[in-house]
Amino acid sequence: MSEDRRHAVYLLVQDTASTAQDAAPTRLPGLDPGCGYRLGAPAPNGMPSAMDPHLTAAQRAIAEGRLHMAVALLMSQIGVVMPNLWPQSAVMLECRAL
């Protein structure tokens, strides 16, 4: 997290195989409530390819680095729904203020 909260990097880790069909929403704390953010998953990462037909439109936008969200949604109970990752893999999620 940068001092001015305009840039943040989160590491999402999948340790074991998931028994759930969909991953639980992930909240991203510490962002500036007055900003909107562009989310992206810089490559290389453990996230499925943007071409994966099982990704939702929002998950595909994250994989392509083009999802824009109001911070209220990121910090709320909703969070960001990431795709299930392979066991023992991780994805870096980058947030940049708009």
HELIX and SHEET records of a PDB file:
HELIX    1   1 ALA A   57  ALA A   63  1                                   7    
HELIX    2   2 VAL A   71  MET A   75  1                                   5    
SHEET    1   A 4 HIS A   7  GLN A  14  0                                        
SHEET    2   A 4 SER A  89  ALA A  97 -1                                        
SHEET    3   A 4 GLY A  36  GLY A  40 -1                                        
SHEET    4   A 4 LEU A  67  ALA A  70 -1                                        
END                                                                             
